[in-house]
Amino acid sequence: MKKLDVSGDICPIPVLKTKKALEELNPGEELEVVGDYKPALENIKRFVESQGHEVVKAEETENGFRIIIRKK
């Protein structure tokens, strides 16, 4: 599973970095995105679903958020 840390970034940067990271994956591979800007969680989730990928897990954490995405 590839990991992407977008801590310190505010929207739209986390979404753009997630998009770029997903482009580098093969279908079926997973990407874990973590960050400290909680509003980015919903923005990333919306973007991922609009592109037809699967959100495996999305959660707020003590320091921000964590989301796992499976590329379709």
Protein Blocks (a to p, Z undefined) as FASTA:
>chain_A
ZZddfehiacfklmmmmmmmmmmpcehiacddddfblklmmmmmmmmmmnopacfbdcdd
fklcadddddZZ
